Amino acid sequence: MTAGSLTAVWDASLLTNHIRHRGVEAWWRIEAQNDWRRMMKKCLAAGALGLLGLGAVASTGAWSYVKTGVRTASTSVRDSMPVDWEIKRARQMIDELDPEIQDNMLKVTRERVEVRKLAEQIADKTQLLSKSRSDIMRLRDDLESGSTRFVYDKINYSEDQVRDELRRRFAQYTAHDATNQKLEKILAARQKNLTAATAKLDEMLAAKNELEVRIEELEARLTLVGVAEASSSITVDNSLLSKTQELLDEIGTKIEVKEQLVASAGAMQGSINLDDEAAPELLDEIASYFGEDLPAEEGRTLLSSHEL
């Protein structure tokens, strides 16, 4: 096989591989497009079903149940949170007020400075207008005097020159006076807004301080509750003490019973017989022993000796 034939075969092989590769790429591209179309169809179908479901829920009144369920779940979650965590959350919310308060304080301070500058500007302009009005009235009086020549600062002026000067100064005065009146209105409005903003800022600061005080009170109350809970949770095992007390009471009862029994049994007996009936028997026995003819005095003596 010649070199040309080999080249032709190689070129044909390369062409075949290229065509096969392009065909595979085209197939993958078509499959990808088909997958994309199928996915879009599924999304549209799911969206349509979702809209239909929402419409059905809304039309049947079940939407209120859904809202109630969501609200109940959120309430349950909120109720399950520990109180100390809620207090920390409230303190964090109060701390989040600081940037807003600082921004408002900056705005109020800046406005206060601007209002002060505007008031100073109006005061300066009012003073200049007062001086300009005095000059205008002087030129007017000079023209009304009937003179034809006028001297100002050692310079002679004609009547026309003075009249032109008066006209020019009066025009300037009216323009500056109108501007000054507008500035005074602006100043009044800005002062009113500044007063309202200052009052609002003071209210925010007072409300923040009140919230901080309330949080401190709540924390103190929570601490007391914790102490009370800890105290109530402490239990002392006094069962042995109770049993000992019961045993002592039982022993005391038994002793008291025995004392009463002994007292009742010995109530009919005594160590000394107080019955007078034994006395005659003893005398008779003595008389019988010594004889009946013993004198009474001797018998009493013997009896006394016997008793001793």
Backbone torsions as a table, in degrees:
resi	resn	phi	psi	omega
1	MET	NA	134.5	-175.9
2	THR	-81.7	169.4	179.6
3	ALA	-64.5	-36.1	178.8
4	GLY	-64.7	-38.8	179.5
5	SER	-65.6	-42.1	178.4
6	LEU	-61.2	-40.7	179.1
7	THR	-63.2	-41.0	-179.6
8	ALA	-65.7	-41.7	178.7
9	VAL	-64.1	-41.9	179.0
10	TRP	-62.8	-41.8	178.5
11	ASP	-65.3	-39.0	179.6
12	ALA	-66.1	-38.1	178.7
13	SER	-65.6	-45.1	178.4
14	LEU	-60.4	-41.7	179.7
15	LEU	-62.9	-41.9	-180.0
16	THR	-63.3	-44.8	178.5
17	ASN	-62.9	-39.2	179.5
18	HIS	-63.7	-43.2	-179.7
19	ILE	-64.8	-42.3	179.8
20	ARG	-62.9	-42.6	179.7
21	HIS	-63.6	-42.5	178.7
22	ARG	-65.5	-36.1	178.5
23	GLY	-66.1	-39.6	177.6
24	VAL	-64.4	-42.9	178.4
25	GLU	-61.6	-42.1	178.7
26	ALA	-63.6	-38.1	180.0
27	TRP	-65.5	-45.1	178.2
28	TRP	-62.8	-37.7	179.1
29	ARG	-64.8	-42.7	179.6
30	ILE	-65.0	-41.9	179.2
31	GLU	-64.1	-40.4	178.4
32	ALA	-63.0	-41.7	177.3
33	GLN	-63.1	-40.1	178.7
34	ASN	-65.2	-42.0	177.3
35	ASP	-61.6	-41.6	178.6
36	TRP	-62.0	-41.7	178.4
37	ARG	-64.4	-43.3	179.5
38	ARG	-63.1	-40.5	179.1
39	MET	-64.5	-42.3	178.0
40	MET	-62.5	-39.0	178.3
41	LYS	-64.2	-41.4	178.9
42	LYS	-64.9	-41.2	178.5
43	CYS	-63.2	-44.1	178.2
44	LEU	-63.1	-40.8	179.5
45	ALA	-65.1	-41.9	178.4
46	ALA	-64.3	-41.0	177.6
47	GLY	-62.9	-41.6	178.7
48	ALA	-63.7	-42.8	177.9
49	LEU	-63.3	-39.4	178.1
50	GLY	-62.7	-44.0	177.9
51	LEU	-62.7	-41.5	178.2
52	LEU	-63.3	-39.9	178.6
53	GLY	-64.0	-43.3	178.0
54	LEU	-63.4	-40.9	178.3
55	GLY	-62.9	-40.1	179.2
56	ALA	-66.0	-42.0	179.4
57	VAL	-62.9	-44.6	-179.4
58	ALA	-66.2	-38.0	-176.8
59	SER	-73.7	-31.2	-178.3
60	THR	-89.1	-2.5	-179.8
61	GLY	83.5	3.7	-180.0
62	ALA	-73.2	-14.1	-179.2
63	TRP	-63.1	-33.0	177.5
64	SER	-64.0	-36.2	177.0
65	TYR	-65.6	-39.3	178.9
66	VAL	-62.7	-46.7	178.9
67	LYS	-62.5	-40.6	178.5
68	THR	-62.7	-41.3	178.4
69	GLY	-63.4	-42.7	178.8
70	VAL	-64.8	-43.4	179.6
71	ARG	-64.7	-40.3	178.9
72	THR	-64.9	-40.9	179.1
73	ALA	-64.1	-43.7	179.3
74	SER	-64.9	-37.7	177.6
75	THR	-65.3	-40.2	179.0
76	SER	-64.1	-41.8	178.5
77	VAL	-63.3	-42.0	179.9
78	ARG	-66.1	-39.1	179.9
79	ASP	-70.3	-26.9	-178.5
80	SER	-79.7	-8.6	-179.8
81	MET	-73.9	140.0	177.0
82	PRO	-63.2	151.5	-176.9
83	VAL	-67.1	-39.7	-179.7
84	ASP	-64.9	-32.9	176.6
85	TRP	-67.9	-39.1	177.9
86	GLU	-64.5	-37.9	178.0
87	ILE	-65.1	-42.0	176.8
88	LYS	-62.7	-38.5	178.0
89	ARG	-64.7	-41.4	177.4
90	ALA	-64.6	-40.9	178.0
91	ARG	-64.1	-38.0	177.3
92	GLN	-64.7	-39.2	177.8
93	MET	-64.1	-37.5	177.2
94	ILE	-66.3	-40.8	178.6
95	ASP	-64.1	-29.9	178.3
96	GLU	-70.0	-14.0	176.2
97	LEU	-75.6	-20.3	-175.6
98	ASP	-59.3	-46.6	179.0
99	PRO	-58.8	-41.5	179.2
100	GLU	-65.6	-42.0	178.9
101	ILE	-65.0	-42.2	179.3
102	GLN	-63.6	-39.9	178.2
103	ASP	-64.0	-43.2	178.2
104	ASN	-66.2	-38.0	177.1
105	MET	-63.2	-39.9	177.8
106	LEU	-63.9	-43.5	178.8
107	LYS	-62.9	-44.1	-178.9
108	VAL	-65.4	-42.0	179.5
109	THR	-64.0	-43.6	178.7
110	ARG	-63.1	-42.4	179.2
111	GLU	-65.4	-36.3	178.3
112	ARG	-63.2	-41.0	177.6
113	VAL	-65.6	-43.1	180.0
114	GLU	-64.4	-39.8	178.5
115	VAL	-65.2	-40.1	178.2
116	ARG	-63.7	-42.8	178.1
117	LYS	-63.7	-41.1	179.4
118	LEU	-65.0	-40.1	178.1
119	ALA	-63.8	-39.9	177.3
120	GLU	-65.9	-39.4	177.8
121	GLN	-62.9	-43.2	178.9
122	ILE	-65.3	-38.6	179.1
123	ALA	-63.9	-42.9	177.7
124	ASP	-63.9	-43.2	-179.1
125	LYS	-67.4	-35.3	177.8
126	THR	-65.2	-38.9	177.4
127	GLN	-65.0	-41.8	177.6
128	LEU	-65.3	-39.3	178.5
129	LEU	-64.9	-37.3	178.0
130	SER	-63.1	-43.4	177.5
131	LYS	-65.0	-41.7	179.8
132	SER	-64.9	-37.8	178.9
133	ARG	-64.9	-39.0	178.2
134	SER	-63.8	-41.3	178.6
135	ASP	-65.6	-40.5	179.0
136	ILE	-63.7	-44.5	179.4
137	MET	-64.2	-33.3	177.5
138	ARG	-67.2	-45.0	178.3
139	LEU	-64.4	-38.8	178.6
140	ARG	-63.4	-44.1	179.7
141	ASP	-64.4	-37.0	178.2
142	ASP	-64.6	-41.2	179.0
143	LEU	-67.8	-35.5	-180.0
144	GLU	-75.3	-10.5	179.3
145	SER	-73.1	-16.6	179.2
146	GLY	90.8	1.9	179.3
147	SER	-73.6	155.8	177.5
148	THR	-109.7	-16.8	177.6
149	ARG	-125.5	138.0	-176.1
150	PHE	-132.8	141.0	-177.9
151	VAL	-119.2	122.6	176.3
152	TYR	-131.6	121.6	-179.3
153	ASP	56.2	44.8	176.5
154	LYS	64.1	23.2	178.3
155	ILE	-124.1	134.3	-180.0
156	ASN	-85.1	137.2	177.7
157	TYR	-132.4	145.8	177.8
158	SER	-83.1	172.8	179.8
159	GLU	-64.6	-40.4	179.6
160	ASP	-63.9	-40.1	178.8
161	GLN	-64.2	-41.1	178.7
162	VAL	-67.5	-39.7	178.9
163	ARG	-63.9	-41.7	177.7
164	ASP	-64.0	-40.9	177.6
165	GLU	-63.4	-39.4	178.9
166	LEU	-65.2	-43.4	179.0
167	ARG	-61.2	-43.8	-178.4
168	ARG	-66.3	-44.2	180.0
169	ARG	-66.4	-36.8	179.5
170	PHE	-67.9	-38.4	177.3
171	ALA	-64.2	-43.0	177.4
172	GLN	-63.2	-40.4	-178.6
173	TYR	-63.3	-46.8	-178.4
174	THR	-62.7	-39.6	179.3
175	ALA	-65.3	-47.2	179.7
176	HIS	-67.8	-33.8	178.4
177	ASP	-67.3	-40.1	177.1
178	ALA	-63.6	-41.9	177.8
179	THR	-63.0	-41.5	-179.5
180	ASN	-65.6	-37.2	177.7
181	GLN	-65.2	-40.4	176.5
182	LYS	-63.2	-42.5	178.6
183	LEU	-63.3	-36.4	178.0
184	GLU	-65.4	-39.3	176.3
185	LYS	-65.4	-41.9	177.4
186	ILE	-62.6	-41.5	179.3
187	LEU	-62.6	-41.9	179.6
188	ALA	-62.9	-42.7	179.8
189	ALA	-65.5	-43.2	-179.1
190	ARG	-68.2	-35.2	175.9
191	GLN	-65.5	-38.4	177.7
192	LYS	-64.5	-45.9	178.5
193	ASN	-64.2	-38.0	178.6
194	LEU	-64.2	-40.7	178.1
195	THR	-63.3	-43.0	178.9
196	ALA	-65.4	-42.6	179.3
197	ALA	-64.9	-39.3	178.0
198	THR	-64.4	-42.0	177.7
199	ALA	-64.0	-41.0	178.6
200	LYS	-63.7	-41.4	178.2
201	LEU	-64.2	-41.8	177.8
202	ASP	-62.4	-38.6	177.7
203	GLU	-64.3	-41.6	178.5
204	MET	-62.9	-43.2	179.0
205	LEU	-64.9	-42.4	179.1
206	ALA	-64.7	-41.6	178.7
207	ALA	-64.2	-40.4	178.5
208	LYS	-63.4	-44.2	178.0
209	ASN	-62.8	-39.6	178.8
210	GLU	-64.4	-41.1	177.9
211	LEU	-64.0	-39.3	178.1
212	GLU	-64.1	-40.4	178.0
213	VAL	-64.5	-41.5	178.7
214	ARG	-62.7	-39.3	178.6
215	ILE	-65.5	-41.0	177.8
216	GLU	-61.7	-41.3	178.6
217	GLU	-64.3	-42.6	179.4
218	LEU	-64.1	-40.7	178.1
219	GLU	-64.0	-39.9	177.9
220	ALA	-64.1	-43.5	178.2
221	ARG	-63.9	-40.4	178.0
222	LEU	-64.1	-37.7	177.6
223	THR	-63.0	-43.6	178.1
224	LEU	-62.9	-40.2	177.6
225	VAL	-63.0	-41.3	177.9
226	GLY	-62.6	-40.7	178.0
227	VAL	-64.1	-42.1	179.5
228	ALA	-64.2	-42.0	178.5
229	GLU	-64.0	-40.4	179.1
230	ALA	-65.7	-38.2	179.3
231	SER	-67.8	-41.4	-179.3
232	SER	-71.5	-22.7	-179.3
233	SER	-80.5	-11.3	179.6
234	ILE	-83.1	120.7	-179.5
235	THR	-119.0	136.3	179.2
236	VAL	-106.6	128.2	179.7
237	ASP	-80.9	97.5	-179.6
238	ASN	-106.2	23.8	-179.5
239	SER	-66.0	-41.3	178.9
240	LEU	-64.2	-41.2	177.4
241	LEU	-61.5	-43.6	179.3
242	SER	-63.9	-41.7	178.6
243	LYS	-63.4	-40.1	178.5
244	THR	-63.3	-43.6	178.0
245	GLN	-62.1	-41.3	178.3
246	GLU	-63.1	-39.9	179.0
247	LEU	-64.2	-43.5	178.6
248	LEU	-63.7	-40.0	177.2
249	ASP	-62.4	-41.4	179.7
250	GLU	-64.8	-41.9	178.0
251	ILE	-63.0	-43.7	178.6
252	GLY	-61.2	-38.5	178.7
253	THR	-64.4	-43.7	179.8
254	LYS	-62.3	-44.1	179.6
255	ILE	-62.8	-40.5	179.2
256	GLU	-63.6	-38.8	178.2
257	VAL	-62.8	-46.4	179.6
258	LYS	-61.7	-41.3	178.6
259	GLU	-60.8	-41.3	179.6
260	GLN	-68.0	-38.0	177.9
261	LEU	-64.5	-44.1	179.0
262	VAL	-63.5	-41.4	-179.4
263	ALA	-64.7	-39.0	-179.2
264	SER	-73.1	-34.3	180.0
265	ALA	-72.6	-33.5	-177.6
266	GLY	-90.0	4.2	-177.7
267	ALA	-71.0	-25.8	-177.0
268	MET	-96.4	-0.2	-177.5
269	GLN	-126.0	156.5	177.4
270	GLY	-156.3	159.6	-179.6
271	SER	-76.5	-22.9	178.8
272	ILE	-115.9	122.3	179.0
273	ASN	-84.6	114.3	-178.1
274	LEU	-91.4	5.3	-177.9
275	ASP	-76.2	126.6	-177.7
276	ASP	-76.0	-10.4	-177.4
277	GLU	-67.4	-22.0	-179.0
278	ALA	-76.4	-23.5	-176.8
279	ALA	-61.5	-46.3	179.1
280	PRO	-61.9	-39.0	179.4
281	GLU	-59.3	-43.3	-179.8
282	LEU	-63.6	-40.7	-179.8
283	LEU	-68.3	-39.0	178.5
284	ASP	-65.3	-39.0	-179.8
285	GLU	-64.0	-40.4	179.7
286	ILE	-67.1	-42.3	-179.6
287	ALA	-65.2	-37.3	179.1
288	SER	-69.6	-34.7	-178.7
289	TYR	-71.6	-42.5	-177.3
290	PHE	-92.0	-11.2	-179.7
291	GLY	108.2	148.9	-175.2
292	GLU	-79.0	-18.1	-176.1
293	ASP	-86.8	12.8	177.4
294	LEU	-71.7	140.8	177.8
295	PRO	-65.0	156.3	-179.5
296	ALA	-64.6	-35.8	-179.0
297	GLU	-68.1	-39.4	179.2
298	GLU	-69.4	-36.8	178.9
299	GLY	-65.2	-37.2	178.8
300	ARG	-68.7	-33.7	179.7
301	THR	-68.7	-44.2	178.5
302	LEU	-63.7	-38.2	179.1
303	LEU	-64.3	-38.1	178.6
304	SER	-66.8	-40.1	-179.9
305	SER	-67.2	-38.3	178.3
306	HIS	-65.1	-39.4	178.7
307	GLU	-65.8	-32.8	179.4
308	LEU	-76.1	NA	NA
